[in-house]
Amino acid sequence: MFEDILSQSDFFTTYLSGSVTLFFAAFTSIISVANPLAAMPVFLSLTEGNKDVERISTAKKSSFYMFAILIIFLLAGTYIMSFFGISLPGIRIAGGLIILRAAYAMLNPDHSERKISEEAQEAAKDKQDISFSPMAMPMLSGPGSIAVVIGLASQAEGIMDLLIISVAILLVALLAYIVLRLAPFSARYIGPTGMNAITRMMGFIAMAIGVQFILNGISKFFGV
């Protein structure tokens, strides 16, 4: 009986360790690619002249839309890809390439492609509600974030794994809200130099994630 208890304890310890690892991997993957700090300057520019109440409302809705978009792709992304005949290894490799492209841009923030063009940013200033576009899409939940979520979904082994990834997405959305909520204050202290340093750090993490996605896709395809 004592041996049975020990074996059950080892099982739950291993399962808990695996769940924590999955949560940490999902959280770091999504936060590094979404990079809410990079959305902060655009948020400040588009809400310039708005009252604090309006900024809080926009930040709240942007974070909610981000959460909804990523959850939809988490639950339906692999099925959509399967409908078009795209295999899971193909999804992982394609997602890894998209992440690598985004990561390269983050490692070179001074010469990188912008998530939103200057023309689109100027046009967005005339919109009454910018929470969905361009803030939630493509600033917070763009192609890179969606690729990460679909890649994570393709590696999930059950409902519990999907639930863990969903919690990670929720936490990223909450952090995005906090970043946007505190944008007027934090922008004064971080400054352009601090933003570049953080973006490069996130870019390195995202590049490692993209490489791992590609390796997982190749190994899955060849059955290694």
C-alpha positions as CSV (number, residue, x, y, z in Angstrom):
1,M,0.0,0.0,0.0
2,F,2.8,2.3,0.9
3,E,4.4,1.6,-2.5
4,D,1.1,2.4,-4.2
5,I,1.0,5.8,-2.5
6,L,4.6,6.6,-3.5
7,S,3.9,5.7,-7.1
8,Q,0.8,7.9,-7.1
9,S,2.8,10.7,-5.6
10,D,5.4,10.3,-8.3
11,F,2.7,10.4,-10.9
12,F,1.1,13.6,-9.6
13,T,4.5,15.2,-9.2
14,T,5.5,14.4,-12.8
15,Y,2.1,15.6,-14.1
16,L,2.3,18.8,-12.1
17,S,5.8,19.4,-13.3
18,G,4.7,18.9,-16.9
19,S,1.8,21.3,-16.5
20,V,4.0,24.0,-15.0
21,T,6.5,23.5,-17.8
22,L,3.7,23.8,-20.4
23,F,2.3,26.9,-18.8
24,F,5.7,28.6,-18.6
25,A,6.5,27.7,-22.2
26,A,3.1,28.9,-23.4
27,F,3.3,32.2,-21.4
28,T,6.9,33.0,-22.5
29,S,6.1,32.2,-26.1
30,I,3.0,34.3,-26.4
31,I,4.3,37.3,-24.3
32,S,7.6,37.5,-26.2
33,V,5.9,37.6,-29.6
34,A,2.9,39.7,-28.6
35,N,5.3,42.1,-26.8
36,P,2.7,44.6,-25.3
37,L,5.5,47.1,-24.7
38,A,5.9,47.5,-28.4
39,A,2.2,48.5,-28.7
40,M,2.6,51.1,-26.0
41,P,3.9,54.0,-28.2
42,V,1.1,53.4,-30.8
43,F,-1.5,53.3,-28.0
44,L,-0.2,56.6,-26.7
45,S,-0.2,58.2,-30.1
46,L,-3.7,57.0,-31.0
47,T,-5.2,58.0,-27.7
48,E,-3.5,61.4,-27.5
49,G,-5.9,63.9,-26.1
50,N,-8.3,61.3,-24.7
51,K,-9.4,61.3,-21.1
52,D,-8.1,58.8,-18.6
53,V,-11.5,57.0,-18.6
54,E,-11.4,56.7,-22.3
55,R,-7.9,55.3,-22.3
56,I,-8.8,52.8,-19.6
57,S,-11.8,51.6,-21.6
58,T,-9.7,51.3,-24.8
59,A,-7.0,49.3,-23.0
60,K,-9.6,47.0,-21.5
61,K,-11.4,46.3,-24.8
62,S,-8.1,45.8,-26.6
63,S,-6.9,43.2,-24.1
64,F,-10.3,41.5,-24.2
65,Y,-10.3,41.3,-28.0
66,M,-6.7,40.0,-27.9
67,F,-7.8,37.2,-25.6
68,A,-10.8,36.4,-27.7
69,I,-8.8,36.3,-31.0
70,L,-6.1,34.0,-29.5
71,I,-8.6,31.7,-27.8
72,I,-10.5,31.3,-31.1
73,F,-7.3,30.3,-32.9
74,L,-6.3,28.0,-30.1
75,L,-9.6,26.1,-30.3
76,A,-10.2,26.2,-34.0
77,G,-6.9,27.0,-35.6
78,T,-5.7,23.4,-36.1
79,Y,-9.2,22.4,-37.5
80,I,-9.1,25.3,-40.0
81,M,-5.6,24.2,-41.1
82,S,-6.7,20.5,-41.3
83,F,-9.7,21.6,-43.5
84,F,-7.2,23.0,-46.0
85,G,-5.1,19.8,-45.8
86,I,-2.2,21.3,-43.9
87,S,-0.5,18.7,-41.6
88,L,0.5,19.5,-38.0
89,P,4.2,19.4,-38.8
90,G,3.5,21.9,-41.6
91,I,1.7,24.2,-39.2
92,R,4.6,24.0,-36.7
93,I,7.2,24.8,-39.4
94,A,5.2,27.6,-40.9
95,G,4.5,29.0,-37.5
96,G,8.2,28.8,-36.6
97,L,9.1,30.7,-39.8
98,I,6.6,33.5,-39.0
99,I,8.0,33.7,-35.5
100,L,11.5,33.9,-36.8
101,R,10.6,36.8,-39.1
102,A,8.9,38.7,-36.3
103,A,11.9,37.9,-34.0
104,Y,14.4,39.2,-36.5
105,A,12.4,42.5,-36.7
106,M,12.4,42.7,-32.9
107,L,16.2,42.1,-32.8
108,N,16.6,45.1,-35.1
109,P,14.0,47.6,-33.8
110,D,15.6,50.6,-35.5
111,H,15.4,49.1,-38.9
112,S,12.5,46.6,-38.5
113,E,9.2,46.5,-40.3
114,R,6.4,48.1,-38.3
115,K,3.4,46.1,-37.2
116,I,1.3,49.0,-38.4
117,S,2.3,51.5,-41.1
118,E,2.5,55.2,-40.5
119,E,-0.4,55.7,-43.0
120,A,-2.6,53.2,-41.1
121,Q,-1.7,54.8,-37.8
122,E,-2.7,58.2,-39.1
123,A,-5.9,56.8,-40.4
124,A,-6.6,55.1,-37.1
125,K,-6.6,58.5,-35.3
126,D,-9.8,59.3,-37.0
127,K,-11.5,56.2,-35.8
128,Q,-13.8,56.4,-32.7
129,D,-12.8,53.0,-31.5
130,I,-9.3,51.7,-32.0
131,S,-9.5,48.8,-29.5
132,F,-10.0,46.0,-32.1
133,S,-8.1,47.5,-35.0
134,P,-5.3,48.3,-34.9
135,M,-4.7,47.7,-31.2
136,A,-5.9,44.1,-30.8
137,M,-5.3,43.2,-34.4
138,P,-2.5,43.4,-35.5
139,M,-0.6,45.1,-32.6
140,L,-1.3,42.6,-29.8
141,S,-2.5,39.5,-31.6
142,G,-0.9,39.6,-35.0
143,P,0.3,36.8,-37.2
144,G,3.2,35.9,-34.9
145,S,1.0,35.5,-31.8
146,I,-1.6,33.5,-33.8
147,A,1.2,31.3,-35.2
148,V,2.5,30.6,-31.6
149,V,-1.0,29.7,-30.4
150,I,-1.7,27.4,-33.3
151,G,1.7,25.8,-32.8
152,L,0.9,25.3,-29.1
153,A,-2.5,23.8,-29.9
154,S,-0.9,21.3,-32.3
155,Q,1.2,20.0,-29.5
156,A,-1.6,19.8,-26.9
157,E,-2.4,16.3,-25.9
158,G,-5.8,16.9,-24.3
159,I,-8.3,19.3,-22.8
160,M,-6.1,19.9,-19.8
161,D,-3.3,21.1,-22.0
162,L,-5.7,23.5,-23.9
163,L,-6.9,24.8,-20.5
164,I,-3.3,25.5,-19.4
165,I,-2.6,27.3,-22.6
166,S,-5.8,29.3,-22.2
167,V,-4.8,30.4,-18.7
168,A,-1.4,31.5,-20.2
169,I,-3.3,33.5,-22.8
170,L,-5.5,35.1,-20.2
171,L,-2.4,36.1,-18.1
172,V,-0.8,37.7,-21.2
173,A,-4.0,39.6,-21.9
174,L,-4.1,40.9,-18.3
175,L,-0.4,42.0,-18.6
176,A,-1.2,43.7,-21.9
177,Y,-4.0,45.6,-20.1
178,I,-1.7,46.6,-17.3
179,V,1.0,47.8,-19.8
180,L,-1.5,49.9,-21.8
181,R,-3.2,51.2,-18.6
182,L,0.2,52.4,-17.3
183,A,1.5,53.5,-20.6
184,P,1.4,57.3,-19.9
185,F,3.5,56.8,-16.7
186,S,5.9,54.0,-17.8
187,A,6.8,55.7,-21.1
188,R,8.4,58.5,-19.2
189,Y,10.8,56.2,-17.3
190,I,11.5,53.5,-19.9
191,G,12.3,55.8,-22.8
192,P,13.3,54.8,-26.4
193,T,16.6,53.2,-25.2
194,G,14.8,51.0,-22.7
195,M,12.2,50.1,-25.2
196,N,14.8,48.9,-27.7
197,A,16.6,46.9,-25.1
198,I,13.4,45.1,-24.0
199,T,12.4,44.5,-27.6
200,R,15.7,43.0,-28.4
201,M,15.5,40.7,-25.4
202,M,12.0,39.6,-26.4
203,G,13.2,39.1,-30.0
204,F,16.0,36.7,-28.9
205,I,13.4,34.6,-26.9
206,A,11.0,34.6,-29.8
207,M,13.8,33.5,-32.2
208,A,14.6,30.6,-30.0
209,I,10.9,29.7,-29.9
210,G,10.7,29.9,-33.6
211,V,13.7,27.6,-34.1
212,Q,12.2,25.1,-31.6
213,F,8.9,25.1,-33.5
214,I,10.7,24.3,-36.7
215,L,12.7,21.5,-35.1
216,N,9.6,20.0,-33.6
217,G,7.8,20.1,-37.0
218,I,10.7,18.4,-38.7
219,S,11.1,15.7,-36.1
220,K,7.4,15.1,-36.1
221,F,7.3,14.8,-39.9
222,F,10.2,12.3,-40.0
223,G,9.0,10.5,-36.9
224,V,12.2,11.1,-35.0
